[in-house]
Amino acid sequence: MGYIDRNAVNELYGQAIAGLVLLLPTANYKNSLPIKMFEYMAAGIPFVASDFPLWREIVSTYQCGFCVPVDNKEKIQQYIAYLLSNRKDAEKMGRNGRRAVERLYNWKIESMKLIELYESMNF
């Protein structure tokens, strides 16, 4: 698709049934929190993600997708097929992710944490 603006991205999210957040297990990714995962959650889209401990904790806590070893193509295909074939479950996972973003993973909450951090540093 090439470059698309934010409105076009939101349109695509509105049509999506599932998302993918499949990154290789490098040191940078294993301990990261990918924005794409939270964008899917905010849009109410279930997803298949790399099976990293931090990501698995979020996915299992909120039941918003699946984690899989990134080199297991068969399992990735199974999870995608499941989401496509079980739309009610996929919609429920999407709603779960959306609720998690509304309650916890949002800029309002994160900005308060950042302000608290700055205040604790006594500049």
N, C-alpha and C positions, 0 to 999 in steps of 0.2 A: 504494500500500500504506500510505501514511502512515508514522507513526513505528513502527518495530519495534525490539525489543531485540536485544542481541548474539547471543543464542541463535537467534533467528529469522533474523538475517543469516547466521549460520553454516549454518543449514538451507538457505537459498536458495543459498548458495555450493555446498553439496553437490549441488544439483540443476542448477547452471549448466553450460552447455557453453562459454560464452564471456562475456567482459566487455567493457565499453566505457569508455574514458577519453578522451572527446572534448571537449577544452576549446578555446576560442577563442585565437588567437595573440596574447594580450596580454603585456606585459612581465612581469607577475606570474607567468603560467603558463609562459612559454617557458623560464625558468630554475628552475622548481620541480620537486620530486619528489613527485608526488601519492601520498598514502597509499593511495588506492583501487587504484592500479597494484600496489603492494606487497601489498595485501590479496589481490588476484587471484593474484599470484604465490605467496603463502604458501598459498593454498587450492588451488593447482594448476590454475588456470583460465587458459587463453590469452586474450588480449585484443586489441582493436583500439584504438589510441591515436593521438592527434594527433601529427603528424610534426614534432616539435621536436628539434633536434640532441641534447640531453641524453637525451631519451627514446629516440630512435632508437639511440643508442649502447648503451643497456641492452637494448633489444629485439633488436638485431642481435647483440650479444655473447652473449646467453643464448638466442636463438632461442625466445622465449617468447610471441610475438604478432606483430602487424603494426602499422606506422605508416603513416598516411595523412593527406594534407591534410584538415583538418576540413571544408572546403567541397566536397570531392569525394564527394558522396553515392553515386554509382555505385560508386566504389572501396570505400567503406565497406560497401555492400551485397555486393559481390563477396567481400570478406574474411569477412564474417559467413557468407555462403553457403558459402564454402570450409570454414570451421570446422565448420559443421553437417553438411556432406557428407563430410568427411574426418576422421572421429572419431579414427582412429589418430594422424594428424598432430596433431590438436588435443590429444589426451592426451599426446603426446610433448612438445609445447610447454608444456603445463601442468606436466609433470614437470620440464622444464628450468627453468621459473620457480621452482618449489618448491625445487629444488636451489640456485639462486642465493640465495634467501632463507636457506636453512639455512647456506650457506657464508659469505655476505657481508652481505646486507641484513636484519639482525636487531638487536634491541635489545641483545643481549649484546655484539656487536661495537661497536655505536654507543656504548654506555655507556662502553666502554674508551676510545674516542676522546674522549668528553666529559671523562672524568676526566683524561686526558693534557692536554687543553686547559686545564682548570682548574689543573692542577699547573704547567703552563708559565707561567701568569700570575703566579705568586708572590704570592698574596694575603697 
